[in-house]
Amino acid sequence: MDKKFRVGLIGCGGIAKAAHIPSYLLEKRAEVVAVCDIIQERAEGVKKTVFHNASVYTDYKDLLKDESIDYVDICVPNYMHSVIAVDALNAGKHVLCEKPDAVSVEKALEMKEAAERNGKTLMVIRNNRFIDTSKRIKEMAEEGFFGEFYAGRCGWIRRRGIPGKGGWFTTKAQSGGGPLIDLGVHMIDLAVWFMGNPKPVAVTGNTFCKFADAEVMNSPESKFGDTVENGTFDVEDLAMGAIRFDNGAVLQIEFSWASNIKKETRFVELRGERAGLSWNGGNAEVYYEEKGKQKNKKVGGNPVKLPHKVNISHFIDVLEGKAEPVFVPDQGIDMIKILTAIYESAETGKEVRL
Ligand SMILES: NC(=O)c1ccc[n+]([C@@H]2O[C@H](COP(=O)([O-])OP(=O)(O)OC[C@H]3O[C@@H](n4cnc5c(N)ncnc54)[C@H](O)[C@@H]3O)[C@@H](O)[C@H]2O)c1
């Protein structure tokens, strides 16, 4: 077998345990040789239970001194993504980083520049692109099945599901925002990717915070992050808005961690000139007309239990020179431009031009 990539896993919390660690157990081309968490027991716990030969660190800067490490996988709170990514790239490592790319456009640009300056690969997780139905829709879009997409809606609207209430998720300085930056990055990315990555030119947005002081239940979807009693909650719990693109297309958006609605939904709906689509929780359907009849057709695909594994394998394919990156940092910069401009629009009450 070819060389195994030596990986430093930084952050051993919710998503590392739910998705990254299970993925590395399946990915034979990579070996986690170092684990790091500021909470020592968490890193020790991962060594004890999974990666028995890994070195344990509490300061990522010490991990970066290990010259044998090829890339780091960053699973820490949002505000630390760019800080650790830039240091890792400067230390000569490739970087795979959890979403969202960064908490400001400036920081996302710093990440891209550090990757270019050091000649290293930077990829931010976009796990929903790696579900079979997503890949098939993307192929159909590229084959011209839908024609140009000119309008759509996307959202992730939870009835209940605030992650780590009172902790870093609900603290603007550490998260960059609420469900818009947490969930928005997933579904806006999928919609914009299906649309062929048109350039965003303007946004409008509104945000609401109605559940900060309320006793609210959680959902299985909100298992991430630690809750902190009487902690900070200075982000929105609902964001709505619209994004306009350079080709005239408009995408409506809605993201919530808590809303008094019947049921949680996670969706992208796009209208093309020839056909439309709905992607809902990983299931997809397309709508069109054929020989004077309306047709609705399910988009096939194997259920993907662990999209992160497919994302990580793709990152390794790129490092091995076997694939062109599906995600490039410019797409992350556009994403953070959209999200931060929606927050600005919500504050000013005005459309924001990008
Ligand atoms: N792609 C997805 O579907 C998905 C899902 C959930 C979370 N995430 C993202 O993953 C990241 C982590 O989220 P989470 O839910 O695992 O949060 P978490 O709070 O459960 O885990 C974060 C871990 O990072 C550790 N940490 C904090 N600062 C650190 C530092 N400087 N160095 C090393 N370790 C540090 C914490 O102690 C904690 O164990 C976030 O950016 C989040 O947006 C992505």
The ligand as an SDF file (V2000), in Angstrom:
LIG
                    3D

 44 48  0  0  0  0  0  0  0  0999 V2000
  -20.1620   19.3280    9.5030 N   0  0  0  0  0  0  0  0  0  0  0  0
  -21.0600   19.1240   10.4300 C   0  0  0  0  0  0  0  0  0  0  0  0
  -22.0810   18.4980   10.1890 O   0  0  0  0  0  0  0  0  0  0  0  0
  -20.8420   19.6730   11.8050 C   0  0  0  0  0  0  0  0  0  0  0  0
  -21.6660   19.2820   12.8620 C   0  0  0  0  0  0  0  0  0  0  0  0
  -21.3940   19.7950   14.1420 C   0  0  0  0  0  0  0  0  0  0  0  0
  -20.3550   20.6880   14.3430 C   0  0  0  0  0  0  0  0  0  0  0  0
  -19.5780   21.0670   13.2720 N   0  0  0  0  0  0  0  0  0  0  0  0
  -18.4820   22.0420   13.4560 C   0  0  0  0  0  0  0  0  0  0  0  0
  -17.4100   21.4080   14.1450 O   0  0  0  0  0  0  0  0  0  0  0  0
  -16.7690   22.3290   15.0130 C   0  0  0  0  0  0  0  0  0  0  0  0
  -16.7640   21.7650   16.4340 C   0  0  0  0  0  0  0  0  0  0  0  0
  -18.0880   21.5940   16.8410 O   0  0  0  0  0  0  0  0  0  0  0  0
  -18.4830   20.5330   17.9810 P   0  0  0  0  0  0  0  0  0  0  0  0
  -19.9340   20.3650   17.8850 O   0  0  0  0  0  0  0  0  0  0  0  0
  -17.6120   19.3530   17.9050 O   0  0  0  0  0  0  0  0  0  0  0  0
  -18.1280   21.3970   19.2800 O   0  0  0  0  0  0  0  0  0  0  0  0
  -17.7110   20.8480   20.7180 P   0  0  0  0  0  0  0  0  0  0  0  0
  -17.7520   22.0090   21.6200 O   0  0  0  0  0  0  0  0  0  0  0  0
  -18.5000   19.6310   21.0480 O   0  0  0  0  0  0  0  0  0  0  0  0
  -16.1850   20.3720   20.5000 O   0  0  0  0  0  0  0  0  0  0  0  0
  -15.1330   21.2640   20.2890 C   0  0  0  0  0  0  0  0  0  0  0  0
  -13.9030   20.7380   21.0170 C   0  0  0  0  0  0  0  0  0  0  0  0
  -12.8000   21.5940   20.7460 O   0  0  0  0  0  0  0  0  0  0  0  0
  -12.0460   21.7580   21.9500 C   0  0  0  0  0  0  0  0  0  0  0  0
  -11.2690   22.9960   21.8290 N   0  0  0  0  0  0  0  0  0  0  0  0
  -11.6740   24.2760   21.9930 C   0  0  0  0  0  0  0  0  0  0  0  0
  -10.6680   25.1290   21.7340 N   0  0  0  0  0  0  0  0  0  0  0  0
   -9.5950   24.3610   21.3990 C   0  0  0  0  0  0  0  0  0  0  0  0
   -8.2550   24.6610   21.0350 C   0  0  0  0  0  0  0  0  0  0  0  0
   -7.8070   25.9210   20.9610 N   0  0  0  0  0  0  0  0  0  0  0  0
   -7.4170   23.6360   20.7830 N   0  0  0  0  0  0  0  0  0  0  0  0
   -7.8390   22.3520   20.8690 C   0  0  0  0  0  0  0  0  0  0  0  0
   -9.1100   22.0030   21.2100 N   0  0  0  0  0  0  0  0  0  0  0  0
   -9.9760   22.9990   21.4520 C   0  0  0  0  0  0  0  0  0  0  0  0
  -13.0980   21.7820   23.0530 C   0  0  0  0  0  0  0  0  0  0  0  0
  -12.5510   21.4900   24.3140 O   0  0  0  0  0  0  0  0  0  0  0  0
  -14.0640   20.7180   22.5530 C   0  0  0  0  0  0  0  0  0  0  0  0
  -13.7410   19.4360   23.0540 O   0  0  0  0  0  0  0  0  0  0  0  0
  -17.5460   23.6330   14.8980 C   0  0  0  0  0  0  0  0  0  0  0  0
  -16.8690   24.5120   14.0540 O   0  0  0  0  0  0  0  0  0  0  0  0
  -18.8750   23.2350   14.2990 C   0  0  0  0  0  0  0  0  0  0  0  0
  -19.4530   24.2440   13.5020 O   0  0  0  0  0  0  0  0  0  0  0  0
  -19.8050   20.5690   12.0400 C   0  0  0  0  0  0  0  0  0  0  0  0
  1  2  1  0
  2  3  2  0
  2  4  1  0
  4  5  1  0
  4 44  2  0
  5  6  2  0
  6  7  1  0
  7  8  2  0
  8  9  1  0
  8 44  1  0
  9 10  1  0
  9 42  1  0
 10 11  1  0
 11 12  1  0
 11 40  1  0
 12 13  1  0
 13 14  1  0
 14 15  2  0
 14 16  1  0
 14 17  1  0
 17 18  1  0
 18 19  2  0
 18 20  1  0
 18 21  1  0
 21 22  1  0
 22 23  1  0
 23 24  1  0
 23 38  1  0
 24 25  1  0
 25 26  1  0
 25 36  1  0
 26 27  1  0
 26 35  1  0
 27 28  2  0
 28 29  1  0
 29 30  1  0
 29 35  2  0
 30 31  1  0
 30 32  2  0
 32 33  1  0
 33 34  2  0
 34 35  1  0
 36 37  1  0
 36 38  1  0
 38 39  1  0
 40 41  1  0
 40 42  1  0
 42 43  1  0
M  CHG  2   8   1  16  -1
M  END
$$$$
